Amino acid sequence: MEKNHYDTLETMHGTFQTTLTKKHLARKPWEPENPKHIKSSIPGTVVKVCVAEGQAVKVGDLLIVFKAMKMNNNIKATFAGKVKKIDVKEGDNIPNHALMIEME
């Protein structure tokens, strides 16, 4: 017989005892996003890649023009660095949270 695992949750509504499932116990732990990975925030199409691998960029430099929801969105550098790898090319249709550029 499987042993039940219990956990206590504290919420604004009080403290509760709950049973943890096998799926919950086997889940991958949460990890923060890598800030050096530039990802899409919504699905769309890459219109133009404005940088090259190995290129140094500063804050505010245009990295990618990305079309989503019938609008062109400019993806700009939020920190200074060097482009390590470009993972997309012009015309690519990409899903939400797709890796577009890796920075150093």
Buried (B, 14 or more C-beta within 10 A) or exposed (E): EEEEEEEEEEEEEEEEEEEEEEEEEEEEEEEEEEEEBBBBEEEBBBBBBBBEEEEEBEEEBEBBBBBBEEEEBEBBBEEEBEBEEBBBEEEBEBEEEBBBBBBE
